[in-house]
Amino acid sequence: MTRMRANERTAPTLRDQINHEQALELWHAGRDCTRSIAARLGLSEEEVCAIIERAERRRV
């Protein structure tokens, strides 16, 4: 994935949405750490942490 500047953001692709859902499902299942989730989904650990942090902020 390429990084975009804030003013160049686009809507998430279907693949992005699927990765986000899978990352959150794995995280909430409690069996995997962020590193193993990232490896399983082909993402960086930084991306997985960002997904989890955004989801947790929305829940508050």
Beta strands, then each sheet from edge to edge (+ up, - down):
end
